[in-house]
C-alpha cells in the first residue's frame, strides 16, 4: 500500500521516544537522550529530545550509556527530576535562567 505525501511528511517530524522509568527511587532509565552535558555523584544534566533534564540525588552512578539508542541508566538515590526548559525551542533562555537562579 502506497502512503500519501502527508503521511510521509509527518514521519519526518516524529521525534524519538522520550520516557522516564523510575524504579523505587533507586534506578532511573531515560530514553530519548541526545547528549550527556555533565554528571557527578549528585547531579546529571542531560539533553533529551524534549529539552534539558536535571536529575539530582545522592551516590548517583551512570550504569549504562547507549548513545546510539539514546538510553541512559542511572543508579543511586534519586531526589529530584526536573526539566530546565520548554521543549519548543527556548533552550538557552530556559536552561540558563533556571540554572543560575
C-alpha positions in Angstrom: 0.0 0.0 0.0 1.5 3.3 -1.0 1.5 6.2 1.5 0.4 9.7 0.6 2.6 12.7 0.8 1.0 13.9 4.1 1.9 10.6 5.9 5.5 10.7 4.6 6.0 14.3 5.7 4.6 13.6 9.2 7.1 10.7 9.6 10.0 13.1 9.1 8.8 15.3 12.1 8.3 12.4 14.6 10.7 12.8 17.5 12.3 9.7 19.1 10.5 8.4 22.1 11.4 10.0 25.4 10.5 8.1 28.6 11.5 8.1 32.2 11.1 4.8 34.2 11.9 5.2 37.9 12.1 2.1 40.0 11.9 2.6 43.7 13.8 5.9 43.6 17.0 3.8 43.1 17.1 3.3 39.4 16.2 5.6 36.6 16.1 4.7 32.9 15.8 7.6 30.5 15.2 7.2 26.7 15.5 9.9 24.1 18.8 11.2 25.4 20.7 13.2 22.8 23.7 14.2 24.9 25.1 14.0 28.5 26.1 17.6 29.3 27.7 16.8 32.7 27.4 14.5 35.6 28.8 13.7 39.0 27.6 11.7 42.1 24.9 14.4 42.9 23.6 15.6 39.6 23.2 14.7 35.9 22.4 17.2 33.2 21.1 15.6 30.1 19.9 17.0 26.8 16.9 15.0 25.7 14.6 15.2 22.7 12.1 17.0 25.0 14.6 19.5 26.5 17.2 19.6 29.2 16.7 17.3 32.1 18.4 17.6 35.5 18.5 14.5 37.8 19.6 15.2 41.4 20.3 12.7 44.1 23.0 11.0 46.2 25.6 8.5 45.1 24.5 8.7 41.5 26.3 6.5 39.0 25.8 6.1 35.3 25.4 2.3 34.9 24.6 2.3 31.2 25.0 4.8 28.3 23.9 3.8 24.8 24.5 6.9 22.6 23.2 5.1 19.5 19.9 4.3 21.2 19.7 7.4 23.4 19.4 5.4 26.6 20.9 6.3 30.0 20.6 4.2 33.1 21.3 6.0 36.5 21.6 4.2 39.8 21.6 5.8 43.2 19.2 7.7 45.5 17.0 9.8 43.2 15.8 13.0 44.9 14.7 15.3 42.1 13.9 15.1 38.4 13.2 18.4 36.6 13.1 19.8 33.1 15.1 23.0 32.8 13.5 24.4 29.6 10.5 24.0 27.5 10.7 21.5 24.6 9.5 24.1 22.0 13.0 25.5 21.4 13.7 28.1 24.1 16.7 26.1 25.2 19.2 28.8 26.0 16.8 31.1 27.8 15.1 28.4 29.9 18.2 26.5 30.6 20.4 29.4 31.8 17.7 31.3 33.6 16.7 28.3 35.7 20.3 27.1 36.2 21.5 30.4 37.6 18.6 31.4 39.8 
